[in-house]
Amino acid sequence: MASYWLDKDKPKKTSIHFTYYKDIMAIDTNYMRNSFTYSPYMEVTKIDSTKFKVFAGGKHRDVKLFFEEAIAKWQDSRTLK
């Protein structure tokens, strides 16, 4: 799972986050259904308790499918141990 933000004007705001499925403790979703200004996101909590957000844009059904597939892949990886 990965997320990044590149800011050419303010390089200090540039951030890159990633983790392997095996290192994820939880994934929470926020669809921001009642917001016109914010994007839906998944908050990924790693086993070391650090967190990062994975934002998604698009139609609600596409975002929902993306989130569901990401969570399903994570859950599938947990059963392979």
N, CA, C and O atoms as a Maestro MAE file, in Angstrom:
{
 s_m_m2io_version
 :::
 2.0.0
}

f_m_ct {
 s_m_title
 :::
 protein
 m_atom[324] {
  # First column is atom index #
  i_m_mmod_type
  r_m_x_coord
  r_m_y_coord
  r_m_z_coord
  i_m_residue_number
  s_m_chain_name
  s_m_pdb_residue_name
  s_m_pdb_atom_name
  i_m_atomic_number
  :::
  1 25 0.863 -1.143 0.000 1 A "MET " " N  " 7
  2 3 0.000 0.000 0.000 1 A "MET " " CA " 6
  3 2 0.915 1.212 0.000 1 A "MET " " C  " 6
  4 15 1.914 1.228 0.720 1 A "MET " " O  " 8
  5 25 0.596 2.220 -0.789 2 A "ALA " " N  " 7
  6 3 1.454 3.401 -0.870 2 A "ALA " " CA " 6
  7 2 0.628 4.662 -1.069 2 A "ALA " " C  " 6
  8 15 -0.494 4.637 -1.574 2 A "ALA " " O  " 8
  9 25 1.237 5.765 -0.647 3 A "SER " " N  " 7
  10 3 0.641 7.086 -0.810 3 A "SER " " CA " 6
  11 2 1.771 8.089 -0.961 3 A "SER " " C  " 6
  12 15 2.810 7.970 -0.313 3 A "SER " " O  " 8
  13 25 1.563 9.076 -1.818 4 A "TYR " " N  " 7
  14 3 2.599 10.097 -1.957 4 A "TYR " " CA " 6
  15 2 1.979 11.451 -2.258 4 A "TYR " " C  " 6
  16 15 0.866 11.546 -2.775 4 A "TYR " " O  " 8
  17 25 2.720 12.486 -1.925 5 A "TRP " " N  " 7
  18 3 2.347 13.857 -2.239 5 A "TRP " " CA " 6
  19 2 3.621 14.555 -2.670 5 A "TRP " " C  " 6
  20 15 4.579 14.632 -1.901 5 A "TRP " " O  " 8
  21 25 3.642 15.062 -3.889 6 A "LEU " " N  " 7
  22 3 4.805 15.773 -4.402 6 A "LEU " " CA " 6
  23 2 4.467 17.250 -4.512 6 A "LEU " " C  " 6
  24 15 3.499 17.624 -5.173 6 A "LEU " " O  " 8
  25 25 5.260 18.082 -3.870 7 A "ASP " " N  " 7
  26 3 5.030 19.521 -3.882 7 A "ASP " " CA " 6
  27 2 6.299 20.207 -4.387 7 A "ASP " " C  " 6
  28 15 7.264 20.372 -3.640 7 A "ASP " " O  " 8
  29 25 6.289 20.603 -5.655 8 A "LYS " " N  " 7
  30 3 7.466 21.240 -6.259 8 A "LYS " " CA " 6
  31 2 7.758 22.606 -5.653 8 A "LYS " " C  " 6
  32 15 8.917 23.009 -5.549 8 A "LYS " " O  " 8
  33 25 6.708 23.317 -5.254 9 A "ASP " " N  " 7
  34 3 6.891 24.651 -4.687 9 A "ASP " " CA " 6
  35 2 7.355 24.618 -3.232 9 A "ASP " " C  " 6
  36 15 8.078 25.506 -2.781 9 A "ASP " " O  " 8
  37 25 6.938 23.600 -2.518 10 A "LYS " " N  " 7
  38 3 7.302 23.469 -1.095 10 A "LYS " " CA " 6
  39 2 7.787 22.040 -0.848 10 A "LYS " " C  " 6
  40 15 7.042 21.203 -0.339 10 A "LYS " " O  " 8
  41 25 9.040 21.768 -1.213 11 A "PRO " " N  " 7
  42 3 9.569 20.399 -1.098 11 A "PRO " " CA " 6
  43 2 9.444 19.779 0.290 11 A "PRO " " C  " 6
  44 15 9.369 18.556 0.406 11 A "PRO " " O  " 8
  45 25 9.421 20.582 1.332 12 A "LYS " " N  " 7
  46 3 9.283 20.028 2.685 12 A "LYS " " CA " 6
  47 2 7.913 19.382 2.895 12 A "LYS " " C  " 6
  48 15 7.734 18.574 3.806 12 A "LYS " " O  " 8
  49 25 6.956 19.740 2.053 13 A "LYS " " N  " 7
  50 3 5.616 19.145 2.155 13 A "LYS " " CA " 6
  51 2 5.516 17.832 1.370 13 A "LYS " " C  " 6
  52 15 4.522 17.114 1.482 13 A "LYS " " O  " 8
  53 25 6.539 17.522 0.581 14 A "THR " " N  " 7
  54 3 6.551 16.268 -0.159 14 A "THR " " CA " 6
  55 2 6.620 15.108 0.824 14 A "THR " " C  " 6
  56 15 7.407 15.130 1.770 14 A "THR " " O  " 8
  57 25 5.788 14.093 0.594 15 A "SER " " N  " 7
  58 3 5.807 12.933 1.479 15 A "SER " " CA " 6
  59 2 5.553 11.659 0.683 15 A "SER " " C  " 6
  60 15 4.809 11.650 -0.298 15 A "SER " " O  " 8
  61 25 6.187 10.596 1.132 16 A "ILE " " N  " 7
  62 3 5.999 9.273 0.532 16 A "ILE " " CA " 6
  63 2 5.824 8.289 1.684 16 A "ILE " " C  " 6
  64 15 6.660 8.218 2.585 16 A "ILE " " O  " 8
  65 25 4.731 7.534 1.646 17 A "HIS " " N  " 7
  66 3 4.455 6.530 2.669 17 A "HIS " " CA " 6
  67 2 4.142 5.213 1.975 17 A "HIS " " C  " 6
  68 15 3.503 5.182 0.923 17 A "HIS " " O  " 8
  69 25 4.604 4.133 2.581 18 A "PHE " " N  " 7
  70 3 4.255 2.820 2.047 18 A "PHE " " CA " 6
  71 2 4.396 1.778 3.140 18 A "PHE " " C  " 6
  72 15 5.061 1.994 4.154 18 A "PHE " " O  " 8
  73 25 3.760 0.654 2.910 19 A "THR " " N  " 7
  74 3 3.915 -0.499 3.786 19 A "THR " " CA " 6
  75 2 3.524 -1.746 3.009 19 A "THR " " C  " 6
  76 15 2.787 -1.680 2.025 19 A "THR " " O  " 8
  77 25 4.022 -2.859 3.462 20 A "TYR " " N  " 7
  78 3 3.627 -4.146 2.901 20 A "TYR " " CA " 6
  79 2 2.370 -4.613 3.619 20 A "TYR " " C  " 6
  80 15 2.136 -4.251 4.772 20 A "TYR " " O  " 8
  81 25 1.563 -5.416 2.934 21 A "TYR " " N  " 7
  82 3 0.329 -5.900 3.540 21 A "TYR " " CA " 6
  83 2 0.592 -6.569 4.890 21 A "TYR " " C  " 6
  84 15 -0.192 -6.406 5.825 21 A "TYR " " O  " 8
  85 25 1.690 -7.320 4.995 22 A "LYS " " N  " 7
  86 3 1.988 -8.046 6.229 22 A "LYS " " CA " 6
  87 2 2.235 -7.114 7.413 22 A "LYS " " C  " 6
  88 15 2.159 -7.537 8.567 22 A "LYS " " O  " 8
  89 25 2.528 -5.854 7.129 23 A "ASP " " N  " 7
  90 3 2.814 -4.878 8.176 23 A "ASP " " CA " 6
  91 2 1.632 -3.965 8.503 23 A "ASP " " C  " 6
  92 15 1.781 -2.993 9.243 23 A "ASP " " O  " 8
  93 25 0.454 -4.280 7.947 24 A "ILE " " N  " 7
  94 3 -0.747 -3.476 8.207 24 A "ILE " " CA " 6
  95 2 -1.542 -4.106 9.344 24 A "ILE " " C  " 6
  96 15 -1.834 -5.302 9.326 24 A "ILE " " O  " 8
  97 25 -1.884 -3.291 10.324 25 A "MET " " N  " 7
  98 3 -2.701 -3.736 11.447 25 A "MET " " CA " 6
  99 2 -4.185 -3.465 11.175 25 A "MET " " C  " 6
  100 15 -5.036 -4.275 11.542 25 A "MET " " O  " 8
  101 25 -4.506 -2.317 10.526 26 A "ALA " " N  " 7
  102 3 -5.908 -1.961 10.275 26 A "ALA " " CA " 6
  103 2 -6.005 -1.023 9.083 26 A "ALA " " C  " 6
  104 15 -5.071 -0.285 8.771 26 A "ALA " " O  " 8
  105 25 -7.154 -1.071 8.428 27 A "ILE " " N  " 7
  106 3 -7.489 -0.123 7.365 27 A "ILE " " CA " 6
  107 2 -8.884 0.405 7.657 27 A "ILE " " C  " 6
  108 15 -9.842 -0.363 7.745 27 A "ILE " " O  " 8
  109 25 -8.993 1.705 7.804 28 A "ASP " " N  " 7
  110 3 -10.281 2.353 8.032 28 A "ASP " " CA " 6
  111 2 -10.597 3.226 6.824 28 A "ASP " " C  " 6
  112 15 -9.703 3.839 6.241 28 A "ASP " " O  " 8
  113 25 -11.868 3.278 6.453 29 A "THR " " N  " 7
  114 3 -12.271 4.087 5.299 29 A "THR " " CA " 6
  115 2 -13.090 5.286 5.741 29 A "THR " " C  " 6
  116 15 -13.806 5.242 6.741 29 A "THR " " O  " 8
  117 25 -12.968 6.348 4.977 30 A "ASN " " N  " 7
  118 3 -13.789 7.543 5.183 30 A "ASN " " CA " 6
  119 2 -14.183 8.036 3.794 30 A "ASN " " C  " 6
  120 15 -13.346 8.514 3.029 30 A "ASN " " O  " 8
  121 25 -15.450 7.914 3.488 31 A "TYR " " N  " 7
  122 3 -15.927 8.253 2.143 31 A "TYR " " CA " 6
  123 2 -16.223 9.738 1.952 31 A "TYR " " C  " 6
  124 15 -16.443 10.177 0.823 31 A "TYR " " O  " 8
  125 25 -16.233 10.513 3.026 32 A "MET " " N  " 7
  126 3 -16.457 11.962 2.939 32 A "MET " " CA " 6
  127 2 -17.717 12.265 2.128 32 A "MET " " C  " 6
  128 15 -17.721 13.196 1.322 32 A "MET " " O  " 8
  129 25 -18.762 11.509 2.325 33 A "ARG " " N  " 7
  130 3 -19.993 11.639 1.537 33 A "ARG " " CA " 6
  131 2 -20.656 13.008 1.660 33 A "ARG " " C  " 6
  132 15 -21.305 13.463 0.718 33 A "ARG " " O  " 8
  133 25 -20.507 13.658 2.787 34 A "ASN " " N  " 7
  134 3 -21.176 14.951 2.996 34 A "ASN " " CA " 6
  135 2 -20.237 16.139 2.805 34 A "ASN " " C  " 6
  136 15 -20.521 17.242 3.272 34 A "ASN " " O  " 8
  137 25 -19.128 15.911 2.123 35 A "SER " " N  " 7
  138 3 -18.148 16.978 1.947 35 A "SER " " CA " 6
  139 2 -17.971 17.294 0.466 35 A "SER " " C  " 6
  140 15 -17.878 16.394 -0.368 35 A "SER " " O  " 8
  141 25 -17.927 18.570 0.160 36 A "PHE " " N  " 7
  142 3 -17.688 18.991 -1.226 36 A "PHE " " CA " 6
  143 2 -16.223 19.321 -1.469 36 A "PHE " " C  " 6
  144 15 -15.809 19.483 -2.617 36 A "PHE " " O  " 8
  145 25 -15.438 19.421 -0.407 37 A "THR " " N  " 7
  146 3 -14.063 19.885 -0.559 37 A "THR " " CA " 6
  147 2 -13.000 18.842 -0.245 37 A "THR " " C  " 6
  148 15 -11.832 19.045 -0.577 37 A "THR " " O  " 8
  149 25 -13.370 17.732 0.384 38 A "TYR " " N  " 7
  150 3 -12.374 16.735 0.781 38 A "TYR " " CA " 6
  151 2 -12.572 15.442 0.021 38 A "TYR " " C  " 6
  152 15 -13.692 15.087 -0.345 38 A "TYR " " O  " 8
  153 25 -11.469 14.735 -0.215 39 A "SER " " N  " 7
  154 3 -11.495 13.466 -0.936 39 A "SER " " CA " 6
  155 2 -11.653 12.291 0.018 39 A "SER " " C  " 6
  156 15 -11.208 12.353 1.163 39 A "SER " " O  " 8
  157 25 -12.282 11.231 -0.448 40 A "PRO " " N  " 7
  158 3 -12.356 10.012 0.352 40 A "PRO " " CA " 6
  159 2 -10.946 9.449 0.572 40 A "PRO " " C  " 6
  160 15 -10.042 9.674 -0.233 40 A "PRO " " O  " 8
  161 25 -10.777 8.715 1.676 41 A "TYR " " N  " 7
  162 3 -9.465 8.138 1.942 41 A "TYR " " CA " 6
  163 2 -9.575 6.890 2.806 41 A "TYR " " C  " 6
  164 15 -10.567 6.661 3.498 41 A "TYR " " O  " 8
  165 25 -8.507 6.089 2.735 42 A "MET " " N  " 7
  166 3 -8.309 4.974 3.652 42 A "MET " " CA " 6
  167 2 -7.208 5.401 4.601 42 A "MET " " C  " 6
  168 15 -6.191 5.945 4.169 42 A "MET " " O  " 8
  169 25 -7.398 5.163 5.883 43 A "GLU " " N  " 7
  170 3 -6.328 5.395 6.843 43 A "GLU " " CA " 6
  171 2 -5.717 4.037 7.177 43 A "GLU " " C  " 6
  172 15 -6.385 3.147 7.702 43 A "GLU " " O  " 8
  173 25 -4.443 3.904 6.863 44 A "VAL " " N  " 7
  174 3 -3.726 2.655 7.061 44 A "VAL " " CA " 6
  175 2 -2.937 2.755 8.361 44 A "VAL " " C  " 6
  176 15 -2.136 3.672 8.541 44 A "VAL " " O  " 8
  177 25 -3.168 1.807 9.266 45 A "THR " " N  " 7
  178 3 -2.416 1.749 10.515 45 A "THR " " CA " 6
  179 2 -1.454 0.568 10.431 45 A "THR " " C  " 6
  180 15 -1.854 -0.577 10.224 45 A "THR " " O  " 8
  181 25 -0.183 0.887 10.599 46 A "LYS " " N  " 7
  182 3 0.848 -0.149 10.531 46 A "LYS " " CA " 6
  183 2 1.014 -0.809 11.906 46 A "LYS " " C  " 6
  184 15 0.556 -0.275 12.916 46 A "LYS " " O  " 8
  185 25 1.669 -1.967 11.936 47 A "ILE " " N  " 7
  186 3 1.843 -2.679 13.199 47 A "ILE " " CA " 6
  187 2 2.710 -1.906 14.194 47 A "ILE " " C  " 6
  188 15 2.698 -2.199 15.390 47 A "ILE " " O  " 8
  189 25 3.462 -0.922 13.703 48 A "ASP " " N  " 7
  190 3 4.236 -0.080 14.631 48 A "ASP " " CA " 6
  191 2 3.414 1.125 15.111 48 A "ASP " " C  " 6
  192 15 3.948 2.033 15.747 48 A "ASP " " O  " 8
  193 25 2.125 1.126 14.804 49 A "SER " " N  " 7
  194 3 1.142 2.155 15.199 49 A "SER " " CA " 6
  195 2 1.224 3.456 14.405 49 A "SER " " C  " 6
  196 15 0.453 4.378 14.671 49 A "SER " " O  " 8
  197 25 2.131 3.558 13.446 50 A "THR " " N  " 7
  198 3 2.144 4.750 12.595 50 A "THR " " CA " 6
  199 2 1.000 4.631 11.598 50 A "THR " " C  " 6
  200 15 0.536 3.534 11.288 50 A "THR " " O  " 8
  201 25 0.554 5.781 11.103 51 A "LYS " " N  " 7
  202 3 -0.589 5.824 10.187 51 A "LYS " " CA " 6
  203 2 -0.283 6.708 8.990 51 A "LYS " " C  " 6
  204 15 0.524 7.635 9.070 51 A "LYS " " O  " 8
  205 25 -0.940 6.405 7.881 52 A "PHE " " N  " 7
  206 3 -0.926 7.306 6.732 52 A "PHE " " CA " 6
  207 2 -2.234 7.137 5.986 52 A "PHE " " C  " 6
  208 15 -2.935 6.137 6.140 52 A "PHE " " O  " 8
  209 25 -2.548 8.134 5.176 53 A "LYS " " N  " 7
  210 3 -3.808 8.131 4.430 53 A "LYS " " CA " 6
  211 2 -3.549 7.890 2.950 53 A "LYS " " C  " 6
  212 15 -2.567 8.371 2.384 53 A "LYS " " O  " 8
  213 25 -4.449 7.135 2.342 54 A "VAL " " N  " 7
  214 3 -4.431 6.885 0.902 54 A "VAL " " CA " 6
  215 2 -5.702 7.516 0.356 54 A "VAL " " C  " 6
  216 15 -6.802 7.007 0.572 54 A "VAL " " O  " 8
  217 25 -5.543 8.629 -0.355 55 A "PHE " " N  " 7
  218 3 -6.692 9.357 -0.896 55 A "PHE " " CA " 6
  219 2 -7.090 8.795 -2.252 55 A "PHE " " C  " 6
  220 15 -6.254 8.276 -2.992 55 A "PHE " " O  " 8
  221 25 -8.373 8.906 -2.567 56 A "ALA " " N  " 7
  222 3 -8.889 8.431 -3.853 56 A "ALA " " CA " 6
  223 2 -9.918 9.427 -4.368 56 A "ALA " " C  " 6
  224 15 -10.730 9.950 -3.605 56 A "ALA " " O  " 8
  225 25 -9.877 9.678 -5.650 57 A "GLY " " N  " 7
  226 3 -10.850 10.563 -6.270 57 A "GLY " " CA " 6
  227 2 -11.668 9.799 -7.289 57 A "GLY " " C  " 6
  228 15 -11.277 8.714 -7.720 57 A "GLY " " O  " 8
  229 25 -12.784 10.352 -7.669 58 A "GLY " " N  " 7
  230 3 -13.618 9.717 -8.678 58 A "GLY " " CA " 6
  231 2 -15.044 9.550 -8.196 58 A "GLY " " C  " 6
  232 15 -15.433 10.067 -7.149 58 A "GLY " " O  " 8
  233 25 -15.804 8.823 -8.976 59 A "LYS " " N  " 7
  234 3 -17.197 8.560 -8.624 59 A "LYS " " CA " 6
  235 2 -17.242 7.646 -7.402 59 A "LYS " " C  " 6
  236 15 -16.356 6.816 -7.196 59 A "LYS " " O  " 8
  237 25 -18.282 7.814 -6.604 60 A "HIS " " N  " 7
  238 3 -18.393 7.053 -5.359 60 A "HIS " " CA " 6
  239 2 -18.253 5.551 -5.591 60 A "HIS " " C  " 6
  240 15 -17.540 4.879 -4.846 60 A "HIS " " O  " 8
  241 25 -18.917 5.019 -6.606 61 A "ARG " " N  " 7
  242 3 -18.864 3.566 -6.834 61 A "ARG " " CA " 6
  243 2 -17.450 3.100 -7.175 61 A "ARG " " C  " 6
  244 15 -17.058 1.999 -6.791 61 A "ARG " " O  " 8
  245 25 -16.673 3.930 -7.898 62 A "ASP " " N  " 7
  246 3 -15.299 3.567 -8.240 62 A "ASP " " CA " 6
  247 2 -14.394 3.606 -7.012 62 A "ASP " " C  " 6
  248 15 -13.550 2.732 -6.817 62 A "ASP " " O  " 8
  249 25 -14.584 4.629 -6.196 63 A "VAL " " N  " 7
  250 3 -13.804 4.745 -4.954 63 A "VAL " " CA " 6
  251 2 -14.122 3.573 -4.034 63 A "VAL " " C  " 6
  252 15 -13.218 2.972 -3.454 63 A "VAL " " O  " 8
  253 25 -15.391 3.253 -3.900 64 A "LYS " " N  " 7
  254 3 -15.828 2.148 -3.046 64 A "LYS " " CA " 6
  255 2 -15.209 0.834 -3.526 64 A "LYS " " C  " 6
  256 15 -14.730 0.040 -2.716 64 A "LYS " " O  " 8
  257 25 -15.217 0.610 -4.815 65 A "LEU " " N  " 7
  258 3 -14.626 -0.600 -5.381 65 A "LEU " " CA " 6
  259 2 -13.117 -0.641 -5.107 65 A "LEU " " C  " 6
  260 15 -12.581 -1.686 -4.738 65 A "LEU " " O  " 8
  261 25 -12.442 0.481 -5.286 66 A "PHE " " N  " 7
  262 3 -11.010 0.558 -5.026 66 A "PHE " " CA " 6
  263 2 -10.712 0.214 -3.568 66 A "PHE " " C  " 6
  264 15 -9.822 -0.588 -3.285 66 A "PHE " " O  " 8
  265 25 -11.455 0.820 -2.647 67 A "PHE " " N  " 7
  266 3 -11.256 0.551 -1.219 67 A "PHE " " CA " 6
  267 2 -11.532 -0.919 -0.901 67 A "PHE " " C  " 6
  268 15 -10.754 -1.563 -0.198 67 A "PHE " " O  " 8
  269 25 -12.635 -1.441 -1.420 68 A "GLU " " N  " 7
  270 3 -12.998 -2.830 -1.134 68 A "GLU " " CA " 6
  271 2 -11.949 -3.805 -1.666 68 A "GLU " " C  " 6
  272 15 -11.625 -4.789 -1.000 68 A "GLU " " O  " 8
  273 25 -11.418 -3.540 -2.858 69 A "GLU " " N  " 7
  274 3 -10.398 -4.421 -3.426 69 A "GLU " " CA " 6
  275 2 -9.093 -4.344 -2.630 69 A "GLU " " C  " 6
  276 15 -8.438 -5.363 -2.411 69 A "GLU " " O  " 8
  277 25 -8.714 -3.138 -2.199 70 A "ALA " " N  " 7
  278 3 -7.502 -2.990 -1.398 70 A "ALA " " CA " 6
  279 2 -7.634 -3.746 -0.080 70 A "ALA " " C  " 6
  280 15 -6.706 -4.436 0.342 70 A "ALA " " O  " 8
  281 25 -8.778 -3.615 0.563 71 A "ILE " " N  " 7
  282 3 -9.010 -4.304 1.840 71 A "ILE " " CA " 6
  283 2 -9.051 -5.817 1.632 71 A "ILE " " C  " 6
  284 15 -8.519 -6.567 2.450 71 A "ILE " " O  " 8
  285 25 -9.670 -6.267 0.556 72 A "ALA " " N  " 7
  286 3 -9.742 -7.705 0.266 72 A "ALA " " CA " 6
  287 2 -8.340 -8.278 0.032 72 A "ALA " " C  " 6
  288 15 -8.032 -9.370 0.510 72 A "ALA " " O  " 8
  289 25 -7.494 -7.549 -0.698 73 A "LYS " " N  " 7
  290 3 -6.127 -8.025 -0.934 73 A "LYS " " CA " 6
  291 2 -5.350 -8.102 0.376 73 A "LYS " " C  " 6
  292 15 -4.592 -9.046 0.599 73 A "LYS " " O  " 8
  293 25 -5.541 -7.105 1.246 74 A "TRP " " N  " 7
  294 3 -4.885 -7.123 2.547 74 A "TRP " " CA " 6
  295 2 -5.369 -8.320 3.374 74 A "TRP " " C  " 6
  296 15 -4.564 -9.035 3.972 74 A "TRP " " O  " 8
  297 25 -6.684 -8.531 3.403 75 A "GLN " " N  " 7
  298 3 -7.228 -9.652 4.165 75 A "GLN " " CA " 6
  299 2 -6.763 -10.992 3.596 75 A "GLN " " C  " 6
  300 15 -6.459 -11.916 4.350 75 A "GLN " " O  " 8
  301 25 -6.708 -11.098 2.264 76 A "ASP " " N  " 7
  302 3 -6.213 -12.334 1.635 76 A "ASP " " CA " 6
  303 2 -4.762 -12.602 2.026 76 A "ASP " " C  " 6
  304 15 -4.381 -13.750 2.255 76 A "ASP " " O  " 8
  305 25 -3.958 -11.554 2.103 77 A "SER " " N  " 7
  306 3 -2.541 -11.722 2.443 77 A "SER " " CA " 6
  307 2 -2.386 -12.222 3.878 77 A "SER " " C  " 6
  308 15 -1.412 -12.905 4.194 77 A "SER " " O  " 8
  309 25 -3.329 -11.889 4.737 78 A "ARG " " N  " 7
  310 3 -3.270 -12.319 6.141 78 A "ARG " " CA " 6
  311 2 -3.569 -13.805 6.272 78 A "ARG " " C  " 6
  312 15 -3.095 -14.445 7.211 78 A "ARG " " O  " 8
  313 25 -4.350 -14.371 5.345 79 A "THR " " N  " 7
  314 3 -4.686 -15.794 5.428 79 A "THR " " CA " 6
  315 2 -3.585 -16.668 4.819 79 A "THR " " C  " 6
  316 15 -3.615 -17.889 4.975 79 A "THR " " O  " 8
  317 25 -2.624 -16.066 4.135 80 A "LEU " " N  " 7
  318 3 -1.542 -16.828 3.504 80 A "LEU " " CA " 6
  319 2 -0.435 -17.197 4.486 80 A "LEU " " C  " 6
  320 15 0.437 -17.998 4.151 80 A "LEU " " O  " 8
  321 25 -0.453 -16.638 5.678 81 A "LYS " " N  " 7
  322 3 0.620 -16.885 6.646 81 A "LYS " " CA " 6
  323 2 0.615 -18.309 7.146 81 A "LYS " " C  " 6
  324 15 1.456 -18.678 7.967 81 A "LYS " " O  " 8
  :::
 }
 m_bond[323] {
  # First column is bond index #
  i_m_from
  i_m_to
  i_m_order
  :::
  1 1 2 1
  2 2 3 1
  3 3 4 2
  4 3 5 1
  5 5 6 1
  6 6 7 1
  7 7 8 2
  8 7 9 1
  9 9 10 1
  10 10 11 1
  11 11 12 2
  12 11 13 1
  13 13 14 1
  14 14 15 1
  15 15 16 2
  16 15 17 1
  17 17 18 1
  18 18 19 1
  19 19 20 2
  20 19 21 1
  21 21 22 1
  22 22 23 1
  23 23 24 2
  24 23 25 1
  25 25 26 1
  26 26 27 1
  27 27 28 2
  28 27 29 1
  29 29 30 1
  30 30 31 1
  31 31 32 2
  32 31 33 1
  33 33 34 1
  34 34 35 1
  35 35 36 2
  36 35 37 1
  37 37 38 1
  38 38 39 1
  39 39 40 2
  40 39 41 1
  41 41 42 1
  42 42 43 1
  43 43 44 2
  44 43 45 1
  45 45 46 1
  46 46 47 1
  47 47 48 2
  48 47 49 1
  49 49 50 1
  50 50 51 1
  51 51 52 2
  52 51 53 1
  53 53 54 1
  54 54 55 1
  55 55 56 2
  56 55 57 1
  57 57 58 1
  58 58 59 1
  59 59 60 2
  60 59 61 1
  61 61 62 1
  62 62 63 1
  63 63 64 2
  64 63 65 1
  65 65 66 1
  66 66 67 1
  67 67 68 2
  68 67 69 1
  69 69 70 1
  70 70 71 1
  71 71 72 2
  72 71 73 1
  73 73 74 1
  74 74 75 1
  75 75 76 2
  76 75 77 1
  77 77 78 1
  78 78 79 1
  79 79 80 2
  80 79 81 1
  81 81 82 1
  82 82 83 1
  83 83 84 2
  84 83 85 1
  85 85 86 1
  86 86 87 1
  87 87 88 2
  88 87 89 1
  89 89 90 1
  90 90 91 1
  91 91 92 2
  92 91 93 1
  93 93 94 1
  94 94 95 1
  95 95 96 2
  96 95 97 1
  97 97 98 1
  98 98 99 1
  99 99 100 2
  100 99 101 1
  101 101 102 1
  102 102 103 1
  103 103 104 2
  104 103 105 1
  105 105 106 1
  106 106 107 1
  107 107 108 2
  108 107 109 1
  109 109 110 1
  110 110 111 1
  111 111 112 2
  112 111 113 1
  113 113 114 1
  114 114 115 1
  115 115 116 2
  116 115 117 1
  117 117 118 1
  118 118 119 1
  119 119 120 2
  120 119 121 1
  121 121 122 1
  122 122 123 1
  123 123 124 2
  124 123 125 1
  125 125 126 1
  126 126 127 1
  127 127 128 2
  128 127 129 1
  129 129 130 1
  130 130 131 1
  131 131 132 2
  132 131 133 1
  133 133 134 1
  134 134 135 1
  135 135 136 2
  136 135 137 1
  137 137 138 1
  138 138 139 1
  139 139 140 2
  140 139 141 1
  141 141 142 1
  142 142 143 1
  143 143 144 2
  144 143 145 1
  145 145 146 1
  146 146 147 1
  147 147 148 2
  148 147 149 1
  149 149 150 1
  150 150 151 1
  151 151 152 2
  152 151 153 1
  153 153 154 1
  154 154 155 1
  155 155 156 2
  156 155 157 1
  157 157 158 1
  158 158 159 1
  159 159 160 2
  160 159 161 1
  161 161 162 1
  162 162 163 1
  163 163 164 2
  164 163 165 1
  165 165 166 1
  166 166 167 1
  167 167 168 2
  168 167 169 1
  169 169 170 1
  170 170 171 1
  171 171 172 2
  172 171 173 1
  173 173 174 1
  174 174 175 1
  175 175 176 2
  176 175 177 1
  177 177 178 1
  178 178 179 1
  179 179 180 2
  180 179 181 1
  181 181 182 1
  182 182 183 1
  183 183 184 2
  184 183 185 1
  185 185 186 1
  186 186 187 1
  187 187 188 2
  188 187 189 1
  189 189 190 1
  190 190 191 1
  191 191 192 2
  192 191 193 1
  193 193 194 1
  194 194 195 1
  195 195 196 2
  196 195 197 1
  197 197 198 1
  198 198 199 1
  199 199 200 2
  200 199 201 1
  201 201 202 1
  202 202 203 1
  203 203 204 2
  204 203 205 1
  205 205 206 1
  206 206 207 1
  207 207 208 2
  208 207 209 1
  209 209 210 1
  210 210 211 1
  211 211 212 2
  212 211 213 1
  213 213 214 1
  214 214 215 1
  215 215 216 2
  216 215 217 1
  217 217 218 1
  218 218 219 1
  219 219 220 2
  220 219 221 1
  221 221 222 1
  222 222 223 1
  223 223 224 2
  224 223 225 1
  225 225 226 1
  226 226 227 1
  227 227 228 2
  228 227 229 1
  229 229 230 1
  230 230 231 1
  231 231 232 2
  232 231 233 1
  233 233 234 1
  234 234 235 1
  235 235 236 2
  236 235 237 1
  237 237 238 1
  238 238 239 1
  239 239 240 2
  240 239 241 1
  241 241 242 1
  242 242 243 1
  243 243 244 2
  244 243 245 1
  245 245 246 1
  246 246 247 1
  247 247 248 2
  248 247 249 1
  249 249 250 1
  250 250 251 1
  251 251 252 2
  252 251 253 1
  253 253 254 1
  254 254 255 1
  255 255 256 2
  256 255 257 1
  257 257 258 1
  258 258 259 1
  259 259 260 2
  260 259 261 1
  261 261 262 1
  262 262 263 1
  263 263 264 2
  264 263 265 1
  265 265 266 1
  266 266 267 1
  267 267 268 2
  268 267 269 1
  269 269 270 1
  270 270 271 1
  271 271 272 2
  272 271 273 1
  273 273 274 1
  274 274 275 1
  275 275 276 2
  276 275 277 1
  277 277 278 1
  278 278 279 1
  279 279 280 2
  280 279 281 1
  281 281 282 1
  282 282 283 1
  283 283 284 2
  284 283 285 1
  285 285 286 1
  286 286 287 1
  287 287 288 2
  288 287 289 1
  289 289 290 1
  290 290 291 1
  291 291 292 2
  292 291 293 1
  293 293 294 1
  294 294 295 1
  295 295 296 2
  296 295 297 1
  297 297 298 1
  298 298 299 1
  299 299 300 2
  300 299 301 1
  301 301 302 1
  302 302 303 1
  303 303 304 2
  304 303 305 1
  305 305 306 1
  306 306 307 1
  307 307 308 2
  308 307 309 1
  309 309 310 1
  310 310 311 1
  311 311 312 2
  312 311 313 1
  313 313 314 1
  314 314 315 1
  315 315 316 2
  316 315 317 1
  317 317 318 1
  318 318 319 1
  319 319 320 2
  320 319 321 1
  321 321 322 1
  322 322 323 1
  323 323 324 2
  :::
 }
}
